[in-house]
Structures are given as C-alpha cells and as structure tokens.
Amino acid sequence: MSDLKSFLTKVAQDPSLNSQYAADPDGTMKAQGLSDADREAVLSGDRAQIGARLGLSPQAFGVSVNVTITLGISIP
C-alpha cells in the first residue's frame, strides 16, 4: 500500500506517471497501491477530504490546502 503524500510527490516529479494519471486517475492510483479511501478523496476533488487523508489539520483547509491534479500537482 502506498501513502498518498508519496504518490502525489511521485506524480508531480515523474512525467511518465503524470501522463498515466492524466489518462486514467483511478487506474493509476490502484496500480500504485493507494487505499480506497485515498482514491475516493482524490477523485472527489474535495480539499478538506484530501487534506484529512494527508494528515493536515482542519485549520489548514481555510488557509491554503491546494492540490491541483491534472497535468501537475502543487502542494504549497
């Protein structure tokens, strides 16, 4: 099982994995071993849900939890 933060870092740094993710997000996350809960959070696009899966405090959600997943990932 992969952890979400490591997966997001890999997608941001690996152009091949990024392309795979862009073409098939759920399939790529499954192949990388993400849990159902992590995959559901990412696919929902809900910042609070993703932040919770990343272990961020709820206070961070209002400040700056920015996860952009398309052709790249930005985690400020």
N, C-alpha and C positions, 0 to 999 in steps of 0.2 A: 504494500500500500504506500503510495506516495503522499507527501504532505502538500497541501495547497500552495503554501508560500514558495516551496521549491519548484513546484510545477509552473507557477506564474513567472518565476525568475527564469526558468529554462525557456519558456515560450518567448519571453522578451529578448533573450540572448541568442537563441538558436533559430536562424532564418528558416531552416527546413521544418522544424517543429512548429514554428509560427505559421507556415504555409499549410501544414497539415491541420492545425487548429482552425484556421480560417475556412478551410474546406469542410471540416467535419468536427465541430467543437466537442460534441458528446463522445463521439468515437475516439477522438484523440485523448480526452480525459480518461475514458475507460481503459484505453491501451496503456496509459501512463500509471494506472492503478489508483486513481482518485476514488474516494468513497462516494457512495450515492449522495450523501448529504453535501459534500463539497461540490459535486457536479450540479446538483439541483440549485445550490446557492449561486454558482457562477452563471448557469443558464437563466436564472431568474432576472439577473441584472440588478437585483436589489442590493444597494450599497451596504445597508445595515446587516443584511444576511451574510454577505461576503465578508464584511468586517468581523462579524461574530465568528465565522469559520476561520478567519486569520488570527483570532485571539485579540482583536482590538477592543478597547473599552468603548462603551456606548457614547462617551463624551467625544470620542474621536470622530464619530459619524457626522456630527454637526460642524466639525472643524474642517477636516479635509480627508475624507476617505474617497480616493478617486482611483477606480480600477477601470481602465479602458481596454476592452478586448475586441479587437478587430484585426488590424494589421500590426498591433504592438500593444504593450502593456506599460502603463505608467502607475507606479505606486510611490507617491510622494512621501 
